[in-house]
Every structure is written in structure tokens, then in C-alpha cells.
Amino acid sequence: MSVDILVYTFSNEFERWKIMPLTQALQQDVVSDRAKCATGLRAVIKILGQWDATGEQIQNILRISPSTLARAKRADREWTIALDRDQVTRMSLVLNMHAALRTVFENPDNLYGFMKMANHNEGFSGDSPLNRMASGDILALMSVASRIDAMRGAQW
């Protein structure tokens, strides 16, 4: 099963977000526009906060330091950061999970609560999706993203 994710791409002439297979995205060079990385990081941290992720979970999921998390949470619009391909892929996975959950759930309690609920379906063994992702393993993030994508019937 192929997982499609939203990624930020750059060519000599233009920049844009586009949906592509995860395997292809991992082979792409990701733009290191520091301002855009900071904006994306803030958005993803906000989503993870809405899922009630702890600071430590956020750091593990996004592979960022405590100081980066603290700086990203500040309202300083001048702050920028360069992120590597792995970190941008992690952000893309979280954004895609959030988009899929918005398609599946209309109720905000389910939309934001699902990720911290115990899940007894295949692949979770009673653990929550958030706890699975918090291991920091990129394969765990990809697995959770794939299972959430399947919930919406892979409509994209």
C-alpha cells in the first residue's frame, strides 16, 4: 500500500506544496527556506498540542530539541530555522494525519481526541496513535499515518 503525503518542493523556478507518494518524497531535496520551515513547524506543534502531546512527545515526533520547541512556541515572527529532510517529512506526516482526521471526524472531541485514545485495532495493541508516534521512529509515524489514511478510504 502506498502512502501519499503533502510535501514542500522546490525547483529552480518555483516553490509549492504538492501531494506525492512517501517513497518519492523521501528522495526529493526539500527546500531549506528558514522562514517557511519555522511557519510549518509552528503549525505542526499547534496540531500536536491540540492532540494533547507533551513537550517530550513533540520533540520525539518531530526530532527537535527542547530549545527549538520553546523558540517555536514563542510569538516571535522573526525567528527562522533550517530543517532537514527527515524533519520536514515528519511535519508532512502530521499535517496529513490531521487532514485525514478532519475528513473522518466532524466532532472536535473526536478530531482532536482520537490520537490519544487507546486503540485496539491491528497495529496498535491497545496503545494510542500518539504514543506510537512518540517513540520517535519514522517508521512508527509512517505506520500511524497509513492507518489513519485508510480510515478515510484513501480518498486523495
N, C-alpha and C positions, 0 to 999 in steps of 0.2 A: 504494500500500500504506500502510495506516495503522499507526502505531506507538503502542501503548498504554504508558503509564508509570505508576508509582506516585508520587503527589504528596500533599503535606500540604495539606489545605484547611481553611478556617475560615469559619464563618458566625456570625451574632450569638449563636446558642445553643450551638454545639458545634464541636469540632475533631476531625479524623480523617484517616487515610490512606485514599486510595481510588485505584483504577485508572481512568484516563481517557485518551482519545486525546491525543497530544502536542500537537496543534494547539489543542485545548481548554485544556489545561494552561497553555500559554503565554499564554492570555487571562485566566487566573484571577489574582486577587490572592492572593499567598502570605503566610501568616502570618509575622510577624517576631518570634515568641516566641524571644527570645535564647537561653534555656536549651535549647530543643528544637533550634534551629539548631546549637548547639555539640555536642549529642549526635549529631545526624545527621552533622555534619562529621567528628567523631572516627571514627564507624563507616565512613564512606566512605574516609577516609585509611587506616584499617586495611586495608580491602579492597584499595586501590591498593598499599599496602605488600606485601600478600600476592601481588600480581601483579608484584612487584619494580619498581615505578615509582620513579624517582629523585625527589628533592625538587623539582627543577625541573619534571619531568613532572607531578607532583601539582599544583604551583602553576599550571601552564598549563591542565591539565584542569579544575580547579575555579575558576580565575580568582581565586586568593587570593595574598596577599603572603607573602614568606618569614617575616615575623614572625607572621602568622596561622597559618601551618603549624607553626612552632615552638611557639606557645602551645597549639594544638590537640593537639599530641603530648604535652604535659605532662599529668600526672595531676590537675591542679587542677580539681576538680568545681565550683568557684565561678565559673570563667571562663565567660562567655557572649559571644555575638556576634550581630549582626544581619546577615543575608544577603539579597541582592536576589533577585528572581525568577529571573534568569539563573543565579545560583549554585545556588539550590535545584533548578532544572531539571537542571543538570549533576550534582548529587548524585543526583537521582532516576534519571537515565540510568545512572549507575554502579551503583546498587543494583539496577536492573532487569537490567543485563547480568550482574551477579553471580548473581541469582536464576535467570536463564535458563541460565547455565553450570552451576549446581548441578543443574538438571533434565537437562541433556545429559550431564554427566560425573559419574561416581561416584568415580573415581580422583583423589585430591588433586593428584597431579602434573599431570594434565590440567586439572583445575578451575582451579588457580592458574597453571599454566604456559602455557595456551593464549594468553593475552593478550600474551605476549612472544615467541611463536613466529612465525617468518616464515610468511606466508600467501600462497599463490599463487592463491587464488580471486579471482573477479571483485571489483573494488573495492579490492583490497589491493596488487596488483602486486609481491608478494614482501615487502612491508612487514608489520610486526606490527600487530595492532589497537591495542596500547598506543602505538606510535609514531604511528599515525594520529591517535589522540585527543590526543596530547601537543602537536599543533600549536596546541591551544587554541581552535580553531574549533568553534563549537557545531554546525555542520553536519557536521563530521567525527565528533563524538560521536554525533550522531543517526544517521549512516550506519552506524557501527560497531554501535550498539545495534540498528538494524534488521536488520543481517546476522546478529547473534548471536541475535536473536529468531527469525529464520527458521530457524536451526539446530534449534530445538526444535519447529518446526512450528507456531509461534504458538498454543500450547495454551491461552493465557488468553483 
